[in-house]
Amino acid sequence: MEQPENWTGQRKLAEACWAQARANYAAAVTLLDAGVYFASVFFAQQAAEMALKAASIQKLKKVPRGHNLIQMCNALDAPTEVMNAAAELNPEFLATRSPEAVSGVPAQNYDRKSARLHLRVAQTIVDWIKITFY
């Protein structure tokens, strides 16, 4: 099968997204260990998002727009466990950063237990993508 003209560029972008997903996950772990829980949750969400973008580029040959993890999972025909993980992480893109999204201070809304949960669900997505696409 002949690849699109820009396939080399797309492959490089997919590889960059995949590398960034792994770096974001490592940052989430470091932030959890440092007790910066809201940032750990944000980077867990970002790890999942970058991994899903990498997989979308690999499978669909296009970069998904936006930050909706559920839509990305739907486009990739993700299994239920991955869809559930995406649903858990999806609101965190805004909730971890935006006071108006949570009517308060995002940094005060997370604890160690919450950060660990979000790391686990991000790992579910990253692991599925690694097994399925890499």
C-alpha positions in Angstrom: 0.0 0.0 0.0 1.4 3.4 -1.0 1.8 5.8 1.8 0.5 9.4 1.6 3.1 12.0 0.5 3.4 13.4 3.9 3.6 10.0 5.7 7.3 10.5 6.7 6.4 13.7 8.5 3.3 12.1 10.1 5.5 9.2 11.3 7.9 11.6 12.9 5.1 13.5 14.6 3.6 10.2 15.9 7.0 9.2 17.3 7.4 12.7 18.9 3.9 12.4 20.4 4.7 8.9 21.8 8.0 10.2 23.3 6.2 13.1 24.8 3.6 10.7 26.3 6.3 8.8 28.0 7.9 12.0 29.3 4.6 13.3 30.5 4.0 10.1 32.4 7.4 10.3 34.0 6.7 13.9 35.0 3.4 12.8 36.6 5.2 10.2 38.7 7.8 12.7 39.8 5.2 15.2 40.7 3.2 12.6 42.7 6.4 11.8 44.6 6.9 15.5 45.3 3.4 15.9 46.6 2.3 18.2 43.8 -0.9 16.3 43.2 -2.9 18.5 40.8 0.1 18.8 38.5 0.6 15.0 38.6 -3.0 14.5 37.5 -2.6 17.1 34.7 0.5 15.3 33.4 -1.2 11.9 33.7 -4.0 13.3 31.5 -1.4 14.7 29.1 0.4 11.4 28.9 -2.8 9.7 27.9 -3.6 12.5 25.4 -0.2 12.4 23.7 -0.3 8.6 23.5 -3.8 8.7 21.9 -2.6 11.4 19.5 0.4 9.2 18.5 -1.9 6.2 17.9 -4.4 8.3 15.9 -1.6 9.5 13.6 -0.3 5.9 13.3 -3.8 4.3 12.6 -5.9 7.1 11.1 -3.1 9.1 9.4 -4.3 12.4 11.0 -3.8 14.5 14.1 -7.0 14.6 16.2 -8.1 18.1 17.1 -8.9 19.1 20.6 -8.4 17.4 23.9 -11.3 15.0 24.1 -9.9 11.6 25.1 -13.2 9.8 24.7 -13.5 11.0 21.1 -10.0 9.8 20.4 -10.7 6.4 21.9 -13.8 6.1 19.9 -11.9 6.8 16.7 -9.4 4.1 17.6 -12.0 1.5 18.5 -10.6 1.3 22.0 -11.8 -1.5 24.3 -14.1 -0.7 27.3 -11.4 -0.6 29.9 -9.5 2.1 27.9 -12.8 4.0 27.3 -13.4 4.0 31.0 -9.9 5.3 31.7 -10.4 8.1 29.1 -13.7 9.0 30.8 -11.9 9.3 34.2 -9.1 11.5 32.8 -11.1 13.6 30.3 -12.2 16.4 32.6 -8.8 16.8 34.1 -7.4 18.8 31.2 -9.4 21.8 32.6 -10.1 20.8 36.2 -6.4 20.7 37.1 -5.7 24.1 35.7 -8.7 26.4 35.6 -10.4 27.8 38.8 -13.5 28.7 36.8 -13.9 25.1 35.8 -14.0 23.9 39.4 -15.2 27.0 41.3 -12.1 27.1 43.4 -8.4 26.4 43.4 -7.5 23.3 41.4 -4.4 22.7 43.4 -6.5 22.2 46.5 -8.8 19.6 44.9 -6.3 16.7 44.6 -4.6 14.4 47.1 -2.2 11.5 46.9 -5.0 8.9 46.4 -6.5 10.9 43.6 -3.2 11.4 41.8 -2.4 7.7 42.1 -5.8 6.8 40.6 -5.2 9.1 37.7 -1.7 7.6 37.1 -3.2 4.1 37.0 -5.9 5.1 34.5 -3.3 6.9 32.4 -1.1 3.8 32.5 -4.1 1.8 31.2 -4.3 3.9 28.1 -0.5 4.1 27.5 -0.2 0.3 27.9 -3.0 -0.4 25.4 -1.4 1.9 22.9 2.0 0.4 23.4 0.7 -3.1 22.9 -1.6 -2.2 20.0 0.4 0.4 18.0 4.0 0.1 19.1 
